[in-house]
Amino acid sequence: MGKRLQKKPRILCLHGYGGSGQILEKMLKKWPEFVLTKMDLVYIDAPIVADKSSLIGRFDPPYFEWYKAFDHDLDQVNKSFDEAISDIEEQMIKLGPFDGVLGVSQGGGITGTLPGMQKQGVALTKVPKIKCVIIISGAKLGGLLFPSSPTTC
């Protein structure tokens, strides 16, 4: 009997603040090939054009952000965060299905919230359950609304 072919997990990749899908793809190309060949990585851009980026001079624009983290108006921060979650779900519908999500920095913070928000039925209700997350240099967001607890997928 021949080897059974296993499907690679399809992973949606969320870049950090001031980055882009293309920049994240270039950065992750430095990972060992044996790691990269185990996953089907799909890179997307955040919906908001960033006002600034620490990557200027190292990578070409455009630069994006998922939500207005540095806005002094909390309502604007929350509104832009909600829009980011909606955009991610739209991309998952359009490009998916996905097994998991990978996020770096600001994208990592969002990635950490997605399984809990999906479990509570407040986000990603139109896509299959997230089975795994990869968080790189990120933090779990949510505060009182989505308190810190183990992320389960």
N, C-alpha and C positions, 0 to 999 in steps of 0.2 A: 504494500500500500504506500502511496506517495505521501509526502508531507502535506498536512492540512494548512492551507493558506489562511493566515489571520489578517483581518482587516486592520489597517492602521487607525488609531484613534484620530478623529478629526478635531483639531483644536483651534478655536478662535483666539487670535492674538490682539491684545489691547496695549498700545504703546503708552509711554509716560507723558507727563506734561511737557509741551513744547516739542514733541516728537511727531512721528507719523508711522503709518504702517510700513512704508518703504524703509525708513530709518531703522525700525525694530528688526525688520527682515535682515538688513545688512549687519546689525549687531549680533543677531542670533546665528548668522552664518559662521561665526567664530566658534560655535559649539562643536564638539566632536561629531564627525559624520555619522558614527554609529548611533548617536542620540537622535540626530535630525532625521535619519532614515526610518526611525520607529514611529514618527508622527506625521500627519498631514496638517501642516500649519497654514492657516489662512489669516492674512494680515489686513486690518481695516484702519481707516483714519477716523479720528474723533470728529464730532460734528461742528466744533467751534474752532475758528482760526485763532491761534494764540498771538497775543500782543508781543510776547518775547519768548526767547528760548535760550537755554544754556548750551544748545548744540550749534548755534550760529558759528560759522567758520569751520566746523568739523563735518557738518552735513548740510546739503542744499535744502532750501525751503521747498514746499510750505511746511509750516509747523502748526500743530493742533493741540487742543486740550479737550478733555471730556466734559468738564464743568468749570465754572468760574470760581475756582478755589480761593482766589485772592480778592474777590469782590467784597466790599465792606457791607453790602446789602445782603443780609442773610436770605431774604426772600428770593433774590436773584440767584444766589448759590443753590438754593433748593430747587428752584425752577430749572436751572441749567442741569442739575444732577438728574432730575426726573426726565428731562429731554434726552440726556445721554443714555439712560436706561432704555427708553423707548427706541432710540436709534440702534442700540445694540440688539434689541429684540428684532427690529426690522431687518437688520443685517443677518441675524441668525436664521430668520425665515427665508430670506433671499438666497443666502449662500450655504445654508445647512443641509442636513442636520449636523449638529456638533455633539461630540462626546464630552468636551470640556472647554475650559477657558484658561488662557494664560494671560497674565497682566504684569506690567512693569510699572513701578512707582505709582503715579496717579491711576493708571490702568490696573495696577495690582490692588489698590484700595477698592476699586469698583469690583474687581474679580472676587475679592473676599466677601463682598456683600451679596453677590448674586445667588448662591445656593440658599441662603436664609430667606432672602426676599422671594425666591421662587417657591420655597417650601411654605411660606406664609400666604402665597397667592397674590402678592402685590406686584410681581414682576415676572417676566418670561413665562407668562401663562399660555402662550401660543406655540411654545417650542418644547421638545422633549427635555426631560429632567437632566440637569448637568450631572455628569458622573464623576468629574474630577476637576480640580483647579491647580494651577501652577502660579504661585505668587512670588514675584521677584522684587525685592526692595519696596514692598508695599505694606499697607496697614489695613486692618479691618475697620471699616467705617460703620456708622450707624447710630452711635450714641444711645440715647434712651429709647428711640424708636425700634432699633434692632440691636439689642444689647449683645455684648461680646459673649460668645459661647463657641464651643467647638464647631468648626465648619464641617458639615457632613454632606456628602454627595451620594 
